[in-house]
């Protein structure tokens, strides 16, 4: 049984209409609804969502289940990502996929959003100084930072979690900790207004099991963080991803 969703079996696409926030629409103003993929053969995924509101959803697919759940939790951000995909389709007629769409796909599939008011931790994250981020500032994760998983492929990996799960993180400085609803609105608006990333370089790799208390299969001790296969040092020539800023006002 999927807790929080109606029914005792794997939820079909029609179920999510009952938990999607009222008024959720594509950038074209079309009401979002989840449609069995078998009814939409050959559609261009992002284009079809923008123009019709129909999200092609495979039945009995964990991947598509988590995608639908992210739509339910972050409708404004998901609609904004779809809009930016759609806006980039015409420039791609040469057949080459642009850097913005690459970044959007990374956030959509394997993204997390890290927000907080502690600039030292945020800087450590984008600099890939894992010891500072996870050990020195360990206490900050309990009161000054929050992590929101928005990538549905990352959520699928948590069905069978492993130590090296690594996300693409959008790092945000906020004056206060915002609710997920506030973040959804602010991020969606910022993305539509071209105020966030424009390439994959705007996202930072984040080994998720390094986050304090996220690893349940042992201690997060010195040996745990010494694993260079997971907590890789930054290349000498690396330019850190930006730290963005949003506010609830």
C-alpha positions in Angstrom: 0.0 0.0 0.0 1.2 3.5 -0.8 0.7 5.6 2.3 -1.2 8.8 1.8 -2.7 7.7 -1.5 -6.2 6.2 -2.0 -6.5 2.5 -2.6 -4.5 -0.5 -1.6 -2.8 -1.3 -4.8 -0.2 0.5 -7.0 -1.9 3.8 -7.9 -2.9 4.4 -11.5 -2.5 7.8 -13.2 -6.0 8.8 -12.4 -5.3 8.8 -8.7 -3.0 11.8 -8.7 -5.7 14.1 -9.8 -7.2 13.8 -6.3 -3.9 14.9 -4.6 -2.7 17.5 -7.1 -3.2 21.0 -5.8 -6.2 22.7 -7.3 -5.5 24.9 -10.2 -2.2 23.2 -11.2 -1.6 24.1 -14.8 1.0 24.1 -17.5 2.6 27.4 -18.6 0.0 27.4 -21.4 -2.8 27.4 -18.8 -3.8 23.8 -19.4 -4.9 21.8 -16.3 -2.4 19.2 -15.4 -3.6 15.6 -15.6 -1.9 12.3 -15.6 -2.7 10.1 -18.6 -1.7 6.4 -19.2 1.3 6.4 -21.5 -0.5 3.8 -23.7 -3.0 6.5 -24.7 -0.3 8.9 -25.8 2.0 7.0 -28.2 4.7 9.0 -29.9 4.0 12.4 -28.2 6.9 14.8 -27.6 6.9 14.7 -23.8 7.6 18.3 -22.7 5.8 19.9 -25.7 2.7 17.8 -25.0 2.5 18.7 -21.3 2.8 22.4 -22.2 0.2 22.4 -24.9 -2.3 20.0 -23.4 -1.6 19.6 -19.7 -1.4 15.8 -20.2 1.5 14.1 -18.4 2.3 10.7 -20.0 2.5 8.3 -17.1 3.4 4.6 -17.4 1.3 2.3 -15.2 3.0 0.4 -12.4 6.1 2.5 -12.9 7.9 3.7 -9.7 9.7 6.3 -11.8 6.5 7.8 -13.1 4.8 7.5 -9.7 7.5 9.6 -8.1 7.3 12.1 -11.0 3.6 12.5 -10.3 4.2 12.9 -6.6 6.8 15.7 -7.3 4.1 17.4 -9.4 1.8 17.2 -6.4 4.4 18.6 -4.0 6.1 21.2 -6.2 3.5 22.1 -8.9 4.8 25.6 -9.5 8.4 24.5 -10.0 7.5 21.6 -12.2 5.3 23.8 -14.4 8.1 26.4 -14.7 10.6 23.7 -15.7 8.2 22.5 -18.4 7.8 26.1 -19.6 11.5 26.6 -19.9 11.9 23.3 -21.8 9.1 24.4 -24.2 10.8 27.8 -24.7 14.0 26.1 -25.7 12.5 23.7 -28.3 12.6 26.1 -31.3 16.3 27.1 -30.8 17.1 23.4 -30.8 15.8 22.7 -34.4 19.4 22.1 -35.3 19.1 18.9 -33.5 21.4 19.8 -30.6 20.0 19.9 -27.1 20.9 23.1 -25.2 22.7 23.5 -21.9 19.6 24.9 -20.2 17.5 21.8 -21.0 20.4 19.6 -19.8 20.3 21.4 -16.5 16.5 21.2 -16.3 16.6 17.5 -16.9 19.3 17.0 -14.2 17.2 18.9 -11.7 14.0 17.1 -12.7 15.6 13.6 -12.6 18.3 13.8 -10.0 17.9 17.1 -8.3 17.7 18.3 -4.7 17.2 21.8 -3.3 19.3 22.8 -0.4 18.3 26.0 1.4 19.6 27.6 4.5 20.7 30.7 6.3 24.3 29.5 7.1 26.5 30.8 4.3 29.6 28.8 5.6 27.8 25.5 5.0 26.5 26.5 1.6 29.9 27.6 0.6 31.4 24.3 1.8 28.9 22.4 -0.3 29.6 24.2 -3.6 33.3 24.0 -2.8 32.9 20.2 -2.2 34.6 20.6 1.2 32.7 17.6 2.6 34.4 17.6 6.0 33.4 21.2 6.7 29.9 20.7 5.3 29.1 17.5 7.1 31.4 17.3 10.1 32.5 20.8 11.2 29.0 22.2 10.7 27.0 19.1 11.5 24.7 20.9 13.9 23.6 23.4 11.3 21.7 20.7 9.4 19.3 20.4 12.3 18.2 24.0 12.5 19.7 26.1 9.7 19.4 24.0 6.6 16.7 22.0 4.8 16.8 19.6 1.9 14.0 19.0 -0.5 14.3 16.1 -3.0 12.8 17.1 -6.3 14.3 14.6 -8.6 12.0 11.6 -9.2 14.9 9.3 -10.3 16.6 10.1 -6.9 13.4 9.2 -5.1 13.3 5.9 -6.9 16.9 5.1 -5.7 15.7 5.4 -2.2 13.7 2.2 -2.7 17.1 0.5 -2.3 19.4 3.2 -0.9 23.2 2.9 -1.1 26.1 5.1 0.1 27.1 6.7 -3.1 23.7 8.2 -4.1 24.7 11.6 -5.5 22.3 14.3 -6.5 22.6 17.5 -8.5 21.9 20.2 -5.9 20.5 23.7 -6.4 22.0 25.6 -3.5 20.0 28.6 -2.1 20.7 31.1 0.6 17.5 32.2 2.4 17.2 34.6 5.2 14.8 32.3 7.0 13.8 28.7 6.5 10.9 28.7 4.0 8.0 26.3 3.9 8.0 23.9 0.9 5.0 25.8 -0.5 7.0 29.1 -0.3 10.0 27.5 -1.9 7.8 26.1 -4.7 6.4 29.5 -5.6 9.7 31.4 -5.3 11.7 28.8 -7.3 9.0 28.6 -10.0 8.9 32.3 -10.4 12.7 32.7 -10.4 13.1 30.0 -13.0 10.4 31.6 -15.3 12.1 34.9 -15.0 15.5 33.5 -16.0 17.0 34.2 -12.5 18.4 30.7 -11.9 20.8 28.4 -13.7 21.3 28.3 -17.4 23.5 25.3 -17.7 24.5 22.2 -15.6 27.3 24.3 -14.1 24.6 25.9 -12.0 24.1 22.7 -10.0 26.5 21.2 -7.5 27.1 17.4 -6.9 25.9 16.3 -3.4 26.5 12.9 -1.9 23.2 12.6 -0.1 24.2 10.0 2.5 26.8 12.4 3.9 23.9 14.6 5.2 23.8 14.0 9.0 21.4 11.3 9.9 20.6 10.3 6.3 22.7 7.1 6.4 20.9 4.4 8.4 23.3 1.5 7.7 26.1 2.4 10.1 27.8 5.3 11.8 28.7 8.5 9.9 32.2 8.6 11.5 35.7 9.6 10.3 36.0 6.4 8.3 32.7 6.9 6.6 33.6 10.4 5.3 37.2 9.2 4.4 35.7 7.2 1.5 37.1 9.1 -1.5 34.9 7.0 -3.9 31.9 8.8 -2.5 33.2 12.1 -1.0 35.4 13.1 -3.9 37.6 16.2 -3.5 37.1 19.1 -5.8 39.3 19.2 -8.9 41.9 21.9 -8.6 40.6 23.8 -11.7 36.9 23.6 -10.5 34.7 26.7 -10.5 32.1 26.2 -7.8 28.4 26.4 -8.7 26.7 29.6 -7.7 24.8 30.1 -4.5 21.4 31.6 -5.4 19.2 33.7 -3.2 15.4 33.7 -2.8 13.2 35.1 -0.1 9.7 34.6 1.0 8.7 38.2 0.3 
